[in-house]
Amino acid sequence: MISFNVPPSTGNEIKYIEQAVGNHKICGDGVFTRRDSEWIEERTGTAKCLLTTSCTHATELVALLAGIGPGDEVIMPSFTFCSTADAFVLRGGVPVFVDIRPDTMNLDETKIEDAITEKTKAIVPVHYAGVSCEMDAILDVAKRHELLVIEDAAQGMLATYKGKMLGTMGDFGCYSFHETKNYSMGEGGALLIRDGKYIEEAEIYREKGTNRSKFWRGQIDKYTWIDYGSSYLPSELNAAYLYAQLEQADVILADRLHSWNRYYENLTPLKEAGKLELPSVPSQCVHNGHMFYIKTADLKERTELIAYLLKNEICAVFHYVPLHTAPAGMKYGRFHGEDRYTTKESDRLVRLPMYYGLKEEEVDYISEKVKEFYR
Ligand SMILES: *Cc1c(COP(=O)(O)O)cnc(C)c1O
């Protein structure tokens, strides 16, 4: 059976976890957490990276920093993972869903302005499959209406838009290091902060409302509870696992891009014959091989294709059920404008196996089975 996902591991994970144990500091904010954050800051150019327990929690931290309160509206796509919305709903915020573009499955930047009301606080572009949203247009709307831009870059690490790293262009960027993402620590994430003025407040919310981060740095001689907050810092054991991945980040990236390009090449004849659609990457975007998806004619064909692949020992999956059609989405959010593409395009999408270490022969075998299905 070819799995849909295998968590990445590059060889030094156990060694670094042992070092963390040997350091006698396995709680958060030790040596490995610092190494990870510094690596991300250096590589992406963000002002500050705070490691978190998940991308969901990084987004929750942003909701606190943005001061989201009851009735505040946050514009986002409906075609995304539920945590994009959850973080704001927890603060009483209202997700306002707008339609996506069919080519990238990303938020349609031309639909945002019309959804803005006097209650709108932020725009949340989700960089689907590590392909950037049209950030210039989004940042421009945000600037004109004084809104925050919060990038859900859970899938976007090391991908770029006009040469800029995803997660660094908005006021905040959120990464995921869940085992299904390009770089992993089991469960984990990071918050990227562009403007230094938010750093101190973010450190307090992340450390249960205390100024313990300052204490560890020796800036104060005792720490205390000064605001509300939660516990968003991951254990050193997880951070150690991630460090082994970051050291090999380019190797992982190249491996995924190799698989992605091979799928694309193998399946191009089917695309040219009009049988299916392949992902499209706008020229100003460089993606990171996070995902390889294809689009079938409709839901029925997708269901048959997934079953056919499963019969051939290949695990292919679909996602997301659009949030505005889910029970919580109906209860807490609303869709603005016409759902022209969100439901229709999400019904057609199938993700093929994609992970670090997927073999060339496996990519060829999977491609062959897709071709066989269409014969
Ligand atoms: C994976 C993912 C998340 C959630 O990440 P966690 O680290 O599991 O909380 C959020 N948004 C998107 C778009 C994702 O793909």
The ligand as an ORCA input file, in Angstrom:
! r2SCAN-3c Opt
* xyz 0 1
  C      -2.553     21.960      8.678
  C      -3.274     23.235      8.551
  C      -3.666     23.974      9.669
  C      -3.539     23.467     11.075
  O      -2.273     23.161     11.469
  P      -2.033     22.499     12.912
  O      -0.563     22.662     13.113
  O      -2.449     21.078     12.802
  O      -2.833     23.247     13.905
  C      -4.265     25.207      9.468
  N      -4.488     25.686      8.246
  C      -4.143     24.999      7.137
  C      -4.409     25.593      5.789
  C      -3.538     23.753      7.249
  O      -3.217     23.063      6.156
*
